[in-house]
Amino acid sequence: MFGWEFPPHISGGLGTACYGLTKGLAAFKDVEVTFVVPKAYGDEEQSSMELIGANNVAITRKKVHFESLQKKIDYYEVESGMVPYVDPEEFWKLSSKKYTESTRFVETDEEGKLEFSGKYDNNLLHEIYKYSLVAEVIARDSEFDLIHAHDWLAYPAGIAAKEISGKPLVIHVHATDFDRSGGSVNPQVYEIEKKGMDAADQIITVSNLTRKIVIERYGIDPEKVTTVYNAVEPVSAEEKIRLKKGVDEKIVTFLGRITMQKGPEYFVEAANLVLKKMNNVRFVMAGSGDMMDAMVKRAAALKISDRFHFTGFLKGDDVFDMFRMSDVFVMPSVSEPFGIVPLEAMQSNVPVIISHQSGVSEILNYAVKIDYWDTHAMADAIYGLLNYPALWNVFMKYGKQEVDNLQWKNSAKNVRDVYCKALINE
C-alpha cells in the first residue's frame, strides 16, 4: 500500500483515512499490509501493519542490466531514467559517461538512499517521481499479491510497482483535481490521475459523487469503479469532560483547510447574517490555507472580527477539544469527495451542517444539508440549531448514533472485496 502521509504526521483527511483503513484490514486474517510513505519519522502507529519510509530504502548497489550500455553496473535505472549519485564528484564522474538522452540523475546519501521531505511543497512533482523509483525497488525485492495506491501522489509509485511485478493495482481516489481546483484543472496533475486510473485493475472512490467524476471526466469504465465510504475511528466510551469555553456564548466552528474547495468565504458570509440576528455567538475558523488572509480581511471588512476567531492548523486532541467547545459544526465545501471531519464532530455530540456537494451527505440522515453557495440557508440552519434546543437535541442524539455505526471494519470488508475482484481478474 502506497500513501503520502500517515498519523501523526498528517495535513488532512487522507492520512486519517489510511490509518482507519489499515486498522480495519488488520481484522482479516488473510490480509497483511505493508504501508509505504515517502518519509517515515519513526513514531507512526504500526500495530496493524508494517510501515516503510521510502527515505529508508537504498536504491543503489542493485546489480541490474542497462540495456543502453549492454553491461552490468551497480546503479539502478528505472523507466523515468533516473540514476542515483552520491556527491558532486560522483555526479561529475557519472555525467561524463555516455548515457541515453532520457537518463536523469537523482542525489542519494552515502547509504544510497533518497531524501524526501514528505511535504506538499514546490518539489512535490519531483518527490512523486522519486517515490516511484523507490516503489520499483520495493516491488522488485518484496513478496506480495496486490498493490494499493492512495490518491494521485502515489499513483506513479503504484504503476511502477505494477510494471516491475506484474501484480494487480488498485487505486483509491480520495479526491480529484476537479475537486481541488474548482474546475481549473492542473494538466500535469490530471495526466498523473488519468494514467493511474487507466493502469489500475480496480478503482475505489470514496463517494458516488467522486465515482461519477472518475467515469465522466476521466473516461473510465464504470465496471472497474467501486464506491467504498470512509468511516471514523471509534472514540473511547469514557466521555471526556466538556471543556470550559471561557465564554458564555454559543460557538459555531469551521474546521478544515482554508482553501477554495472548502468554501470558507460562504461560512464568513453566513456568520455575518447570523450576527445580525443574535449577539451571543462566536464563530471559529480552525485551519490554515491560501485563503486565510483573505478571510481575515473579509471578517474585518464586515466588522465582525470581535466575534470571529482564527486558530490556525489543529491536529490530534486539539481537534476534539475544539469540537467539545462547539455547539454547531459547519462544512460548506464546494466539492468534497467525502469529508471525515463532520463524522468526528458528530462523535463529539455536535450537530453538523454540511453541503449537498459533499460525498458524506450521501450517507448521513441526521445532518442539516444545504447548498454551499446558499448563505441564507446556512445562516437559517445555524440560527435554528442555536435557538431551538429540541432541534439541536434531535441532531445531536441521532447524529451520534448514526456515526457510531460507520466503522472502518465495514469499509475494510468492502475494500477486501475489491481486492478479491482484482485478484480474480488477474
C-alpha positions in Angstrom: 0.0 0.0 0.0 1.4 3.4 -1.1 0.3 6.6 0.6 1.7 10.1 1.1 1.0 10.6 4.8 0.3 8.6 8.0 -0.6 9.7 11.5 0.5 11.5 13.5 2.1 13.4 10.5 -1.0 14.4 8.6 -2.3 17.5 6.9 -5.9 16.4 6.4 -8.3 13.5 5.9 -6.1 11.4 3.6 -3.7 10.2 6.4 -6.7 9.7 8.8 -8.5 7.5 6.2 -5.3 5.5 5.5 -4.9 4.8 9.2 -8.5 3.8 9.7 -8.5 1.5 6.7 -5.2 -0.3 7.7 -6.6 -0.9 11.2 -9.8 -2.2 9.6 -8.0 -4.6 7.3 -5.9 -5.9 10.2 -9.0 -7.6 11.4 -8.9 -10.0 8.4 -6.5 -12.9 9.0 -5.9 -13.3 5.2 -4.8 -9.7 4.8 -1.3 -8.4 5.6 -0.5 -4.7 4.9 2.9 -3.1 4.2 2.3 0.6 4.1 4.9 2.8 2.3 5.2 6.6 2.8 7.8 8.9 1.3 9.2 9.8 4.7 8.9 7.8 7.9 9.5 9.6 11.2 9.7 6.6 13.4 6.7 7.5 15.7 3.9 6.2 13.5 1.4 3.7 14.9 2.3 0.3 13.5 0.3 -2.2 15.4 -1.9 -3.1 12.4 0.8 -3.2 9.7 4.4 -2.7 8.8 5.4 0.8 7.8 8.3 1.6 5.4 9.7 5.0 4.7 10.9 5.4 1.1 13.6 7.6 2.7 15.0 4.4 4.4 15.3 2.3 1.2 18.6 2.2 -0.5 18.3 2.2 -4.3 21.9 1.8 -5.2 24.0 -1.4 -5.3 21.3 -3.2 -7.3 23.1 -5.2 -10.0 20.9 -4.8 -13.0 21.2 -4.7 -16.7 21.4 -1.4 -18.5 20.1 -2.2 -22.0 21.5 1.0 -23.4 25.0 0.2 -22.1 24.9 -3.5 -22.6 26.8 -4.2 -19.4 26.1 -4.7 -15.7 26.8 -1.8 -13.4 25.9 -1.1 -9.8 23.4 1.7 -10.5 19.7 1.3 -10.8 17.8 2.8 -13.8 14.0 2.9 -14.0 11.9 4.0 -16.9 11.9 7.6 -15.8 15.7 7.4 -16.5 16.9 8.3 -13.0 20.4 7.4 -11.8 21.4 8.0 -8.2 24.6 9.8 -7.4 26.2 10.5 -4.0 28.1 13.8 -4.2 29.2 16.4 -6.8 32.4 14.5 -7.6 30.5 11.2 -8.2 27.9 13.2 -10.3 30.7 14.6 -12.5 32.2 11.1 -12.9 28.8 9.7 -13.9 27.7 12.5 -16.1 30.9 12.3 -18.1 30.0 8.8 -19.2 27.6 8.2 -22.1 24.0 7.6 -21.2 20.8 7.6 -23.2 19.1 11.0 -23.6 16.3 10.0 -21.2 18.7 9.4 -18.3 18.5 11.7 -15.4 20.3 11.8 -12.0 18.9 11.8 -8.5 21.0 12.5 -5.4 21.4 9.9 -2.8 23.2 9.9 0.6 26.2 7.8 1.4 23.9 4.8 2.0 22.3 5.1 -1.4 19.0 6.4 0.0 16.9 9.3 -1.4 15.8 12.2 0.7 12.1 13.1 1.0 10.5 16.0 2.7 7.1 14.2 2.6 5.6 17.6 2.3 3.3 19.3 -0.2 5.8 21.9 -1.5 7.4 23.2 -4.7 9.3 20.0 -5.1 6.2 17.8 -5.0 6.3 16.5 -8.6 10.0 15.7 -8.2 9.3 13.8 -5.0 6.4 11.9 -6.6 8.7 10.5 -9.2 11.5 9.8 -6.8 8.9 7.9 -4.8 8.0 5.8 -7.9 11.7 5.0 -8.2 11.8 3.5 -4.7 8.5 1.8 -5.3 10.1 -0.2 -8.1 12.9 -1.3 -5.8 10.4 -2.3 -3.1 8.3 -4.2 -5.6 11.3 -6.0 -7.0 12.5 -7.1 -3.6 9.2 -8.0 -1.9 6.7 -10.8 -1.8 3.1 -9.6 -2.2 -0.1 -10.2 -4.1 -1.6 -6.8 -4.7 -0.7 -3.1 -4.9 -3.0 -0.4 -3.4 -2.1 3.3 -4.1 -3.8 6.1 -2.3 -4.6 9.3 -4.2 -2.7 10.9 -7.2 0.6 11.4 -5.3 1.0 7.7 -5.0 -0.3 6.6 -8.4 3.1 6.7 -10.2 4.5 4.6 -7.3 1.7 2.1 -7.8 2.2 2.0 -11.6 6.0 1.4 -11.2 5.3 -1.4 -8.7 2.8 -3.0 -11.1 5.2 -2.8 -14.1 8.0 -4.4 -12.3 6.0 -7.1 -10.5 3.0 -7.8 -12.8 0.7 -7.7 -9.8 -2.8 -6.1 -10.0 -3.1 -2.5 -9.0 -6.0 -1.0 -7.0 -6.0 2.8 -6.8 -8.0 4.7 -4.2 -9.4 8.1 -5.3 -9.8 10.2 -2.2 -10.2 13.4 -4.4 -9.6 14.5 -8.0 -8.2 17.7 -9.3 -11.7 18.8 -10.3 -12.5 18.9 -6.5 -9.3 20.7 -5.5 -9.3 23.3 -8.3 -13.0 24.0 -8.8 -12.7 23.0 -12.4 -9.4 24.9 -13.3 -7.6 21.6 -13.6 -3.8 21.4 -13.5 -2.8 19.5 -16.7 0.1 17.7 -15.0 -2.0 16.5 -12.1 -4.8 15.4 -14.5 -2.3 13.4 -16.5 -1.0 11.6 -13.4 -4.5 10.9 -12.3 -5.6 9.6 -15.7 -2.5 7.4 -16.1 -3.2 5.9 -12.6 -6.9 5.2 -13.5 -6.0 3.7 -16.8 -3.3 1.5 -15.3 -5.5 0.3 -12.4 -7.2 -3.0 -12.4 -9.8 -1.7 -9.9 -10.6 1.8 -8.7 -12.1 2.7 -5.3 -13.8 6.0 -4.9 -14.9 7.5 -1.5 -18.4 8.5 -2.7 -20.7 8.2 -5.7 -20.0 11.9 -6.3 -16.4 11.0 -6.9 -17.3 7.9 -8.9 -19.3 10.0 -11.3 -16.4 12.3 -11.8 -14.0 9.4 -12.4 -16.3 7.9 -15.0 -17.4 11.0 -16.8 -14.3 13.3 -16.6 -11.6 10.6 -17.0 -13.4 8.3 -19.3 -13.1 5.2 -17.1 -15.2 2.0 -17.5 -17.9 2.0 -14.7 -17.3 -1.7 -14.3 -14.0 -1.2 -12.6 -15.0 1.7 -10.2 -16.5 0.8 -6.8 -17.6 3.3 -4.1 -16.4 2.5 -0.6 -17.4 5.1 2.0 -14.9 6.2 4.6 -15.7 5.8 8.3 -14.5 7.1 11.6 -12.3 5.8 14.5 -14.5 4.9 17.5 -13.8 7.2 20.5 -13.4 5.7 23.9 -16.6 5.1 25.9 -15.1 7.3 28.6 -16.6 10.7 27.9 -14.0 13.4 28.3 -15.0 16.3 30.5 -16.6 19.1 28.4 -14.1 21.9 28.3 -14.9 25.3 29.7 -15.2 27.6 26.8 -14.2 30.7 28.8 -17.2 32.5 27.2 -20.9 32.1 27.8 -21.7 32.4 24.1 -22.5 29.7 21.6 -19.7 28.6 19.3 -20.0 27.7 15.7 -17.0 26.0 14.1 -15.5 25.6 10.6 -12.6 23.1 10.7 -10.5 22.3 7.6 -8.1 23.7 5.0 -8.9 27.3 4.3 -8.9 26.8 0.5 -11.4 27.4 -2.3 -12.5 23.7 -2.2 -13.8 24.0 1.4 -15.9 27.1 0.9 -14.6 29.3 3.8 -16.0 32.5 2.3 -19.5 31.2 2.5 -19.0 30.5 6.2 -17.9 34.1 6.8 -20.9 35.5 4.9 -23.3 33.2 6.8 -21.7 34.2 10.1 -22.4 37.9 9.3 -26.0 37.1 8.6 -26.4 35.2 11.9 -24.7 38.1 13.9 -27.3 40.5 12.5 -30.0 38.4 14.4 -28.2 37.4 17.6 -25.2 38.5 19.6 -24.4 35.6 22.0 -22.5 33.6 19.4 -18.9 33.4 18.3 -17.6 31.9 15.0 -14.3 29.9 14.8 -12.3 29.1 11.6 -9.8 26.4 12.5 -7.2 25.5 9.9 -4.7 27.1 7.5 -4.6 27.6 3.8 -4.0 30.0 1.0 -7.3 31.9 1.6 -6.7 32.6 5.3 -5.5 36.2 4.8 -8.5 36.9 2.6 -10.9 35.5 5.2 -9.3 37.6 8.0 -9.7 40.7 5.8 -13.3 39.9 4.9 -14.2 39.4 8.6 -12.6 42.8 9.3 -14.5 44.5 6.4 -17.8 43.1 7.7 -16.9 44.4 11.2 -17.4 41.0 12.8 -13.7 40.4 13.9 -14.6 40.7 17.6 -16.9 37.7 17.1 -14.8 35.7 14.6 -11.7 33.8 15.6 -8.9 32.1 13.6 -7.0 29.3 15.4 -4.5 28.1 12.8 -4.0 24.4 12.0 -5.2 22.0 14.6 -4.5 18.3 14.9 -4.9 15.3 17.3 -6.5 16.1 20.6 -6.8 19.8 19.7 -9.4 18.9 17.1 -11.5 17.1 19.6 -11.0 19.9 22.2 -12.4 22.3 19.6 -15.4 20.1 19.0 -16.1 19.8 22.7 -16.3 23.6 22.9 -18.5 23.8 19.8 -22.3 24.0 19.6 -22.6 23.6 15.8 -20.1 22.4 13.1 -20.4 23.7 9.5 -18.7 22.2 6.4 -19.7 24.3 3.4 -17.5 22.5 0.9 -17.7 23.5 -2.8 -16.7 20.0 -3.8 -15.9 17.4 -1.1 -15.3 13.8 -2.3 -16.2 12.6 1.2 -15.5 14.6 4.4 -14.4 12.8 7.6 -14.5 15.9 9.8 -18.3 16.1 10.2 -18.2 12.5 11.4 -15.7 13.4 14.1 -17.9 16.4 15.1 -20.9 14.1 15.4 -19.0 11.7 17.5 -18.3 14.6 19.9 -22.1 15.3 20.2 -22.0 18.3 17.9 -24.8 18.8 15.3 -23.5 19.4 11.8 -24.4 21.4 8.7 -22.9 20.1 5.5 -23.2 21.0 1.8 -25.1 18.8 -0.7 -21.8 19.0 -2.7 -20.1 16.6 -0.2 -19.8 12.8 -0.5 -20.6 12.3 3.2 -24.1 13.8 2.5 -24.9 10.6 0.6 -24.8 8.5 3.8 -25.9 10.9 6.6 -29.5 11.4 7.6 -29.0 13.4 10.8 -27.1 16.3 9.3 -28.6 19.6 8.0 -27.8 19.8 4.3 -27.6 23.0 2.3 -26.0 24.1 -1.0 -22.6 25.6 -0.3 -23.5 28.9 -2.1 -26.8 29.4 -0.2 -25.5 31.5 2.7 -29.1 32.4 3.8 -30.0 28.7 4.2 -26.7 28.2 6.0 -27.4 31.1 8.4 -31.0 29.8 8.9 -29.7 26.4 9.8 -27.1 27.8 12.3 -29.7 30.1 13.9 -32.2 27.3 14.2 -29.8 24.9 15.8 -28.6 27.5 18.3 -32.0 28.8 19.3 -34.3 25.7 19.3 -33.0 23.2 21.9 -35.3 20.4 20.7 -33.9 20.6 17.2 -30.4 20.7 18.5 -31.0 17.6 20.7 -32.5 15.6 17.8 -29.5 16.2 15.5 -27.0 15.7 18.4 -28.6 12.4 19.7 -29.4 10.7 16.5 -26.4 12.0 14.7 -24.1 10.4 17.3 -25.9 7.1 17.0 -25.7 7.2 13.2 -22.0 7.9 13.1 -21.2 5.3 15.7 -22.4 2.7 13.1 -19.9 3.9 10.5 -17.0 1.7 11.3 -13.7 1.2 9.5 -14.1 -2.6 9.7 -17.1 -2.4 7.4 -15.2 -0.2 4.9 -12.3 -2.6 5.1 -14.5 -5.5 4.2 -15.7 -3.7 1.1 -12.1 -2.8 0.2 -11.1 -6.5 0.7 -14.0 -7.4 -1.7 -12.4 -5.1 -4.3 -9.0 -6.8 -3.7 -10.7 -10.2 -4.5 -12.2 -8.8 -7.7 -8.7 -7.5 -8.8 -7.1 -10.9 -8.0 -9.8 -12.9 -9.8 -9.4 -10.9 -12.9 -5.6 -11.1 -12.8 
